[in-house]
Amino acid sequence: MEFEVSYTLDNEQQFWDELDDILSAQCQTHARIDSALRTYIRFSTTYREEYLQSEYDILRCSYKLLESSLFAAHQDYIRRQIVASLLQEDGADTLHIVGSFLLSDGRHNEWTFELMKAEGAFPRLVQLVQSQRDDDVGLHRLLLELLYEMSRIQQLSLEELRVIDDAFVMYLFQIVEELSNDVNDPYHYPVIRVLLVLNEQYMVCAHDPGPDNIPTKGLTNKVIKLLSTHGSGYKTFGENIILLLNRESETSLQLLILKLLYLLFTTRSTYEYFYTNDLRVLVDVIIRNLLDLPEESTALRHTYLRVLYPLLAHTQLQHPPHYKRDEISKLLTMMTTVRGAHFAPADETTVRLVGRCVKVPWLKDDPASDLARRMLGTQLAEAGESTLSVLEVAAPKEKPGILTPSRGGMETGFSSHKTTRTMPDTSLSGRKETGGIEVNVNVNVRINAEEQSPFEIEGEA
């Protein structure tokens, strides 16, 4: 064949030059394109240990193909062939090359992830995630990222969700627990995001079976199921999702976290999954984020409020001492009061959701909460009991990569200085609590991080 040649390389620059030559071939037939792709993959894997030692090097190798004249001329065909390689190949080096290409391409063109799903990549990725961890740490992280990105931009079918069994979800939880001593370990963020997106898929499927309208009876949300039955063994996961909510500036990821929190706080068996210390940190994060959200972030604001009610009403926070009662009441009053140019009138749904929150029994005796009820007046009476449902929480979506805007330096009446707190241990009903999250609480400042490479350590927003 035209590309069946041997190579003798003296240095790294020769490697990249040869790769450019391979990808600059003029191919007019599918057979010639296939030959060029095989040569690209074989050449890359042959020199993987020598010249592709880092995740950055592998990413650069992927972009060589993405930016090549070969890909520009035959994009759709090459994508299909690379997806076919993912489905068929078992070698770790080959999977790393093709997986890196698909992840990079899909983040710029969602059609790639749609193609992967259509070709049956979801069950394949689940199988690879379970089998590749011990072979190549970098590959395992990449497969988790690929599974997450493919799943968050489209609804999975009932058949695909049934591929997820208890053992797979438990396996993911156990990875988080094994790495509990290092929250910045590159495994933490990708594993947690897969669990979050699976939870969302279960929520959506339960209320929207999809175009075939196949009943979902018997489909169990495995994420909630295992936290209900084995939650005491997976506490690190809970600590980390609160930490991630505090750090996260991407709207879609905030929504994923909030959707899981809502289910945990409305499922009786998980009311007390979190340590009291961590719930207090969560209250601080929610207060800060609700104050910081601009008027246009309606769906995110509503979701925060839908989580706030069961957090206050169902968890350990309902017991004395009542944490941040004054601050919560003032926040709710502020959200339904027109105060000059910075705050627009509250929309009907916000009024209804605030109305539920101020009815939490331990808030009722607070003067600020009473003021909120009076300010709402007939609006609150008309709102009555909320028709809050899982569907309302599952529905909000945002395109990946969209950062949540901030009010910036607007006056809110709350302290805006940045503090670092480590929550002290507390006991509830004689239970000694361990752990605790160190969290930066800042009302008026949100970090807008530059978009990172998919291979940098994530979670450092």
N, C-alpha and C positions, 0 to 999 in steps of 0.2 A: 504494500500500500504506500501511498504517497508520504504518509506521516510515520510510517514504521521505520524510525531511524534511532540510532543510539547517540548518546550525548556524553561528552567529556567536559566537565565544568571545572574551572580553576578558582572561581570566586562568586560571590552573591550577585554581583552585577550581571555576570554572564547568565545566571539563572533567570533574572527578570527580562533580559534581552531576548533570550530564547523563548520565553513565554509570550512576549510580544510578537515574535515571528510566527509562532504557532497560531495565534489568534488573529493575525492579519491575513490569513489565507483567503483567497477568493474562491468561494464554494458555491457552485450553481446547482448542485443536486443534493438530495437528502443523504445519499451515501457519502458524499464528500464532507458534508457537515458532520455526520456521525463520526467519520474518521478523525476530523479535527477535534471534536469533543473528547473522543477516546484518548487522543494524544495529549490534550490539555490535562485530563484527569490523571493519566498514567505518569506524565512528566511531573505533575505536582505532587503526587503521592510518592513517587520514587525519591524525590529530594525533600520530602516532608521533614525528616529528622535533621537534615543539614541546613535548609534554608527557610523552612516554615515552622520555626520553633515556638513562636508566640502567637497569641490570638490576633494581634495586629497584622502579622505576616499573612495569616490565613485570610483575614479580611481583605488585605491588599490583593491577594491572589484572586479573590472573588470579584473585586472591582476591576481587575484586569479584563475579565470576561465581560462584565457588565458594560464597560466602556470601550469594548473592542468593535472594530468594523464588522467582524463576523456576527456579533450579537445584534448590532444595529440593523443588519440586513435580514436577519432571520429570527427575530425575537420570539415569536409564538412557538415556532418549532423547537427552538433550543430550550425554552421553558418546559415544554412537554417532555423532552428527552431527559432533562435534569430531574424532573419529578419521577420519571420512570426509573432513573438510577436510584433515587431515594427508596423507592418501593422494592427494588430488586437486589441492590448491593448489600453485603453484610460487612465488608471490611471497614474498620474504624477510620482509617485515613480517607478512604473514598467518601464515606458518609460525612466526614468533617468538611471536605471540599464542597460537595453538592449541597449539604445543609447550610453552610455559610453563604453560598450563592443564593439559595432560595430565601433565606432570612433577609439578606441585603436587598434583593430584588423586590420581595414582598413589601418591605417597608416603604418602598417608593411606588409600588404598583400593586394595589390590593388584589388585582385580578390573579396574580400569582398564587395567593393564599386561597382564592376561590377555586382555582384550577386544582390545587393540591387536594382540597376537600372533595371535589368532584371525582378525582381519580382514586379516592380511598386512602388518603394519607393519614387521616386521623387515627384509625386503629393501628396503622403501621407505626406512627410516632409513639403511641401509648406503649406498644410492644418494645420499641427501641429504648425508650426512657427506662423501662424496667430492666433491660438487659445490658445496657452500655455503661453504667456508672463506674464499674470497677476497671474497665478497659481504658478509658480516657476521660479524665475529669472535665477538660474543656469541651469535648464532644457532648458529654451529658448535659452540661449547662446550655450549650447551643440547642440541643434537642428540646429542652424545656422551653427555651425562648421561642422556638419555632412552633411548638404546640400551643403556647399561649397566644402568640400573634395570630396564628391561623384561626383560633377559636374565638377571639374577641371581636372579629370584624364581621361575623356571620353566625346564624343560628345553626347549631348542630341538629342532626336528625335524631329521632327516637332510637333508631338502630345504632347510631354512633354512641349515644350516651349509654346504651346498654353494654358497650364494650368496657366501660368503667366499672370495676368491681371493688368490693371492700378492700381487697388486698392492695390494689393500686393506690387508693386514697390513703390507706394506712401507711404505705411505703413512703409517700410524700410527707406525711406528718412526721414520720420517724426521722427523715432526713433533717427536718428543721430542728427536732429535738437533739439530734446528734451534734449539731453545730451551734447549740445554744450558748456556748461561751464566746461566740464571735458573731455579733449581729452584722458585721460588715463582710462576713464571708460571702464570696460571690455566689454561693449556692442559695443563700437565704431568699433573696429577692425573686429570682426566677421560680423557685419552688412555690413560694407563697402566692405568686401571681397566677400560677396554674390552678391552685386550689380556689382562688377567688373567682377566676373565670369559669371554672366548672360549676361553682355554686350559682353563678348568674345563669348559666345555661340550664341548670335544673329549674330555676325559678321561671325563666321564660318558657321553657317547654311545658311546665305544669299548667300554664294559662294560655299558651299559644302553640299548639302541637305542630304548627307548620303548614305548608301548602297542601299536604295530603290529609290534614285534619284527622290524623290517627289518634285515638284516645290514648292518654298517658297513664291510665290506671295501672297501678303496680310499680310505677317508676319512682324509686326512692332517692331523695337527695342524699347521696352518700357522704358528702361533707358534713352536713348537719347531723346525720345519723351517727357518724363516728365521734363527733364532738359530744353528742348526747350520751353515748355509751362509754366512751373512753376519754372524755375531756380532761379528766384529772391528769392523764399522762401526756397531754399535749398543750401544756400551759405556755410553753415558749411561743407557739404559734399565735396565741392570743396577745401576748405582750408585743410581738413584732408587728401585728396588723395595726395596733394603736400607734406604735412608733412610726410606721410607714404613713399612716394618715396624718400625723404631725409633720412629716417631712414632705409629703407628696404635693407637687404643684400641678400635676396633670389631672384634668377634670375626670377623664374616663376612669382612672385608677382610684380616685376618691370615691366615685360612685360604686365601683366594685367592692371596695372595703365597706362602705355604708350599707350596701345590700346584704352583705353577710352579717354585719352587726345587727341589722333589723331582725333577721331571722333568729339570731341567737337571743335577742332580748324579747322576742315574742313566742319562743318555744320554751315551755315550762321547764323541761329537763336541762336547759342551758341558761336559765336566768342567772345562775351564780357561777357560770363557767370562768369568768374573769376574777382575779384578785381585786379586792376593794381598792387597793392602792392604784391599780391600773384603771379602774373605772373613774377614779378621781382625775387622773391624767386625761382620760377621754373627755370628761366634762370641760376641763381647761381648753382642750383642743377645739371642741365644738363651739364654746363661747367665742374663742378667738376667731375661728373661721366664719362663723355667722356674722360677727361684727365686720369682718374684712371683706365679705362678699359684696360686690357692686349690685345694683338693681337688676342688671340683665342676667345674672346667674340664677334665674328663677328655679329651674329644675333641681340644681344642686342645693339651693336653700331649702326647698321643700323636702328633699331627701334627708338633710340634716335634721329638720324638725320632726320628720317621721321616725327617726332613730332616737331623738331626744326624749320623746314621750315614754316609750317602754323602758329606756335606760333609767329614767327617774322613777317610774311607777313600779317596775317589776324586779329590779336588781337590789343588791344590798344597800344601794344609796337611799332606799326608802326608809331605812332605819337610822335613828339618831347616832352620832351627830350629823345633821344634814349639811352636806358639803356644798359650799358656795350658794346657799339659798338666796341671799340678797342679790348676788351677781346674776344669777339665773333669772330672778324676777325682774330685775332692771332691764336685762336683755330682752325679755319677752315684751315688756312695756315699750321699749324703744322700737321694736320691730313693727308695732301696730300704731305708732304715733307719728304723725307728719311733723317734722321739725326742720323747716327751712328747705334750702335748695339741695342739700346733700342727700336727703331721703325722700323718695317718692311715696305716695300712699300705698299701703299694703294691699296686695291683690287678695281676692276672695279666698283662695286656697291657703295663703299664708295666715289670714285671719282665722280660718277654721283650724289649722294645725296649731297655731299659738293657743287657740281656745282650748284645745285638748290638753296642752302642756300646763296651762295655769290651773286646770282642774286636778292636777296631781295633789293628793291630800296634804302632803307635807309642805307644799307651796302655798296652800290656801290661806294660812295664817300670816303670811308675810305681807306687810303693807304695800310693797311694790307690786306684788302679785295681785292684790286686791285692786290697786290702781289700774292694772292692765285689764282686769275684767270690766271695770267701770268705763275705761276708755273704749273698749270694744263695744259695749252697750248692746244694742239690738243686733248688731252683726254677730256677736257671739251667741246670742239666744237663737238666732236663725240657723247658725251653723250646727248647733246641737251636737249630738254624738257623731264623730267622724265615721265615714264609710271607708276608713283606711283599710287597705287590703294589700296582700303581697303583690298583686298586679300593679298597683300604683308605685310600689317601690321598685319592681323589676323593670318597669317601662323606661325610665330615663336612660338615655344613651348620649355619648359624645364621641366624636371622631378621635382616634388615637393621636396623641401629640399636641392636642389643644391644651394650653396652660390656663389655669383658672386666673382671671383678672383679679386685681386688688383695688381696694379703695385708696391705698397709699397712705398719705398723711392726714386724712380727714379727721376732724375732731369727732370723737365718739362718746366722750364722757367717761371712758374707761382708761385705766393706766396703759400706756403704750411702751413702757420700758421692757427691755429684753431680760429675762431671767432664766437661770438654769436651776431646776429643782430636782432633787432626788426624793421621791415620795418615801416617807417613813413607813416602816412596817406597822400594820394595825391588826387587831384581832376581831373576829366576828363570831359570836356564839362559841367562844372558846377556841376557835381555830386560829392557829398561828399562821400568818401569811409570810411567805418568802418572796424574794424577787422584788420588782419595782423598776419603773422605767425612768430614766433620766431624759427630760424633755425640755426643749427650748420653747418657752411660751412668749409669743410676741404678737400683740394685737394688731399693730399697723404695718408690720413688715412681713412680706412673703418672699421667699427666695425663688427667683425665676432662673433656674439653671439652664445653661446651654444644652442643646440636645447632645446626648452622649453617644459614643460608639456602642453598638450592642455588645461589645466584648469588654468594655470597661466594667469595673466593679460597680454594681448598681446599688441603689438605696441611699446614696449620699446626695440627697436633693438639697 
